Amino acid sequence: MSLSDRLNALIQYPLPHHLLSKLMYLVTRCRWRPLKNAMIRFVIKRFNVDMSLAQHQAPDTFGSFNEFFTRALKAEARPIAAGPDAIACPVDGTISQLGPIEDGRIFQAKGHHYSLKALVGGLDHLHDCFAGGRFATIYLSPRDYHRIHMPLDGELRETVYVPGRLFSVNAATTRTIPGLFARNERLVSVFDTAHGPMAVILVGAIFVAGIETVWRGNYGDRTFRPFEHRHQNELPRVSLAKGEELGRFNMGSTVILLFPPGMADWNETLDAQQAVVMGQQLGRIGRP
């Protein structure tokens, strides 16, 4: 762990995370053309964003910076992994870590693990469901496409919103802050698939002005939202096909996938810090 990593983490602890995210919410929804166009052009240049894949490419075509950030891609830009047993990547991003869930703990970075039970909001039945299974953590940078899609066909079973901090989730912070993903604000969405349950966890981060789903809208529209656990009978009926959009990040963050024991395995070619794109095959039901 470098000195710069330590300083990066120390600076973040006293920051008013939610207030900063509220301010970012206002700025990224600004529709004043000079400001929003300047912000869009800066991010495209600074992060080398490939706009050739987007349905709309010119800054003037977006009503706000957030519309640019959550831009849609061309239909042919991201083919979805074929076959009912193929697990499709839910996002564009970089694999932070992936592997087995051992002794109820998930690997974060060298020297750091965090609790599966804490990640899923302290709920015993979700811990028991996924303990001993598989996880994959995928980080979305500012240059990435920020819509989240289904890895498999599924029907929404329950959601758990867990309030928390909004630390950055970049590589430096992941290496430094213990239990990062179980400390940050997050939404756990559990789906029933033809092969068993699957959890798609959307993790908030600093300056993320909203975790959004197709069935609920924006979860980040309140500064302090309480813990919320909703069962299937409290939710709209939501059935989504593999590759269909389930939500988006209004600014960037991280997605964590969970599968129970024996249900899925990752492709052997995948490794930490590897770039992935939405729709590519991450693994298969059973052995790849």
N, C-alpha and C positions, 0 to 999 in steps of 0.2 A: 504494500500500500504506500503510495508516494505521498510526499508532503502536500503537493497540490490537491490530491484527492481528499486528504484530511481537512485542509483549509476550505475546500468546496463544501464539505459536509458541515463543518462548524458554522459557516456563514448561514446555512439554511435553517438551523435549529431555531433561532430567535425570530425569523421572518414571520409576518402575519400572512400565512399562506392563503387563507380564504379571502381576506381583504384584497390581496394582490390579484387573486383569480376573479373577484368581482370587478375590479378595475379593468382587467384584461377583457372580461365579458363586454364591457361598455365600448372599449376601444375597437375590438374586433367586429362589433356590430355597427360601427360608425359608417354612414353611407355618404359622407362628404367625399366627393370624388378625388380631390387632390391627395387627401390623407390615405384613403384605402388603396388607391392605385400605387402610391409610393410604397406602402407596406408590402403590397403584393409583389411589386418589382424587386424590392430589396430581398425578400425571402427567396424568390425564384433565382436570383443571382447568387445570394450568399450560400444557399444550400443546393444549388445546381438541380433544381426541380425540372423533371422531364415533362413539359407541358404537351408534348406531341401525343401523349396517351389520353389527354383530357378531352371531354366532349366540347368544352369551351376553353379557349387558350389565351385570349387577350385579357389583360387586367380590366379593361372597360366593360367586359361582359359580366363581371361579377358585381352584385349589388353591395357587397361588403367583403372585408377580409375573411370573415368566417365562411362565406359562400365559396371563396377560393379554396380555403383550407379543407373544406369537406366536399370538394369538387367531385363530380361523377366522372368515371372513365368511359372511353368508347367501349361499346358492347364486346368487340373482339379483342380488347386489350388484355383480358385476363381469362383464358379458358379454364374451366373447372375440371379437376381430376376426375376421370371417368371411372365407372364401376361402383356398385353399391357398397363395396368394402374399402374403397379408397377414401382416406381422410384428407380433405382439402384444407390448405392453409387459410385461416380466416382473414388475414391482413397482409399488406406489404410491410416489411420490416426486417429486423435482424434477430436471429435466435439469441436470446440471452443465455438460457440454459434449457436442457431437456433431459429426461431420464426417468428413473423409477422414484416413487415416493416411498422412502424407507423409514421405518420406525415413526411414522406420523410426521415426518419432516421433509421439507423441500429444499433442494440446493439452490442458493441464491448466487453466491460467488465464493471464491476461495476464502475459507475461514468463516463463512456465513451460511447458516441454514435458518429456516423459519418454520413455524408450526402450521401444519395443514389445518388443524382445528381453528386456530386464530384466523387464518386466511378466510375460512368459510363462516366467519361470524360466531364461532364458538358452538356451533350446532353439532351435537353428537351424531345425528343420523347422517349428516353429510361427511363428517370425518370418517365414520365407519364405512360409508359407501366407497370413498376414494382412497382410503389407506391401503398401501401396498400396490397401488395402480401406477399410472404414468402421468407425467406432467410435461408441458412445454410452455416456456415463457418467451414471448415475442415483443421486442421493443420497437415502437414506431418513432422515427426521427421526424423533424420538421419537414423533410423533403418527401416523406412518404404519403401515399394515399391513405386517407383516414376514415374510411368506412369499414365496418366489420361485417363479415359474412359467415354463413353457417358452414362448419366443417363436414356435417352430415345432415341428412333429413332429420327433423326432430320436432317434437311438440313440447311447448313450454310447460314445465311442471311446477316450478317455484322460483322465486327471486328473493335474494337477501341483499339489502342495501346496508353497508357498514360504513358509518361515518369515520373520519380519521384525518390525519395530516395530509399535506400535499407536497411532500418532498419531490424533488426532481427524480426521475427514474432512468437517467442516462447511465452510461457504463461506470463513470467515476463514482456516482452516488451509490450505485448497486454494489460496488466493491467496498464501500465504506460504512454505510448506515445499516446496523443490524436489523433484521426482520423487516426490511423496507416494505415489501409488498403486503405484509400483514399489519402495517401501521398506516398506510395510506388509505384514503377513501376508495371504496370499491363497490362494484355491483356484481354479485354472483348470480348467474342465470343457469338453471339446471333444466336440461331437456331430456325427454325420453326419446330414444332412437330405436330402430328395429333391432339393435344389437345390445342395448343397455343404456344406462344414464350417461350423460356427458355434461360437464360444467364449462361454461365460457365466462371467464371473470374479466371484467373491464376495470382496470386500476387507474384512478385519477392521479394527477401530478400537478406540480406548481404551474400556474398560468393556464391550467386546463379549465375552461369556463363551462364545461358541461359534459357528462356522460349521457348519451342519448340512445334510446331504443325505439324501435318501430311501434311497440305496443304501449309505451308510456310517455314518450317524449323526453324532455330534458330533466335528468336527475340533479343537475347542478344549478337549478334556478333558485335555490335558497342557500343562505350562508351556513345555517346549521340545521341540516335535515336529520331527524332522529333515526336510530336503527329501525329497520323495517323488514319484516319477513312476511311474504305473501305466498299463499298456497294456490294451487291450480283453481280452486273454486272462488278465489278472490281476484283472479286475473282474467283478462279477456282470453278467449280461445285463440292460441297462436300456433299455427303449424307452418313451418318454414322448410323449404327445400334446400338441399346442399347448394351453396353458392349464393343463396338469396341473402339480401342485406338484413341484418338483425339490429344494427345500431351504428353509431359513429362517435368519434371523439371530436368535440369542438376545441381544438388544439390537441397536441399529441400525448401519447402515453404508452401503456403496456396491456397486452392481452395474455392471460394464462389459461391454458386448456388442461382439464383434468379428465382422466378416464379411470374406471375401476379396474381391479386386478383381472388379468386375463382377457380383457376386451380388445386392447389395441397395442400396437408397438410402432415405434418410429423407424423410418428408413435408416439403414446403417450409414448412409452417406451424409446424414445431417450431423452438424456439430455446432458448438457454441461460436458465436460471432459470425455465423454464416447468414448472408442475405437470403431472404425468401420473398415470394410474391403471393398475393392472394390467388387461390385456386390451385396452386401447385400441390402435388401429393406430398404430404408429410409422413404418412405411414399407411398401414392397413389394419382392418379389423382382424385380429389374430396376428400371426407372424407375417412380415412383409415378404 
